[in-house]
Each structure stands twice: as structure tokens, then as C-alpha cells.
Amino acid sequence: MKKLIVLAALAACGVGAVQAQQTPWMVRARAVHLDMANKDETQLSATGLTVNNKTIPEIDISYFITKNIAAELILTVPQEQKVHLGATYLGTFKHLPPTLTLQYHFTDLGAYKPYVGAGLNYTAITKDSLSSTASLSGSSWGPAFQVGVDIPVDKNWSINFDVKKVYIKSNVYLGGVDQGVLKLNPTLVGAGVGYRF
């Protein structure tokens, strides 16, 4: 009986070791360019309401549930964006846009490790500094889609290229009156490095 218990314990440890190898963490640091779609569906659309494009830092934390399936949390620091109505500068707002995606990694294609992902974005507008008559709604929920590739350099390090489409929108108010929706829906193109452990 004791031998059976010992063998079962050793087998459990062996399975745990295999699972540990198949479920590592990966951390990536990227520089990401936000290209805003600026789809203006407000009553101001004849003038054109826009938010500027910009390049931002991004940190991504991935956990591999299996060797092919991973969950990735995409983070950055609060970002300041400029808002224009036609040629008129309205001011700035700050937003924090964490995104969680579930990814499928193609691991048997040689040196290149492509992946696709889909998930959910939450954007919180943390500071609205527009003109005294203009304001934005405080938060947005929307889907996010992702495609990318990791190119291993060695056992731990890799180079990463990544493209995401994130659906972000905000209601626009002038004088407290809802003018409709501005859909930012940025495309994010990023490059960086990853470390897997």
C-alpha cells in the first residue's frame, strides 16, 4: 500500500512538472502606436470631432493555460489625448484602457510563433479637461481583437510584433446635452520584446 502511495505521489509530481512546463508566464514590453478611427456619430459630425493619434508604452502579462492557449492582460499608464472639433481645440482627457484577451498560439510552425486573440476592453476616462461646455462619458466597454507573432531569440527572450483592434466609444456632451457617440475604435500596432519564464 505504501508503495502505491509513493508511486501515486511521484506520478502527481511528474504531471505537475509537465503542467508547469506547459503553463509558463510571459511578460512583454511594447511600443504601440494608436491610430484612431474617429468615427463621429454625433450631431457635430458636419464639423468633425477627432482625437489625436499617439505612440504609447505597453506592458503585457500572459499566462499559458496550455502550450497553445494563453490569457493576456494588456496594460499601460493613463494616457492623455487631445480633442478637436474641426480646427478648434477643445482640450484633453486622460484614459486608462486595460484589455484582457484569450489567445491561441500556433507553436509548431518552426522559428515563428504566431497567435490570434479576442477579448474585452474597459476604458476609464480618468480626467476630462475639455472646454467648460464640453465633456465625455466616463467609461467604455468593447471587444478587442488581436494578431501577432513571437520570434524566439533564445530559450527565454523573443521579439514580438502585434496588431490589435479595440472598440472604444464615448458619448459627447455640450452644455450638458448629449450630442451622440464618438467611436474612437483605435488600431494598435506594436513592437517589443518578451521574456518567458
Summary of the structure (lengths in Angstrom):
residues: 197
radius of gyration: 21.8
end to end distance: 37.8
largest distance: 82.3
contacts: 576
relative contact order: 0.20
helix: 11%
strand: 64%
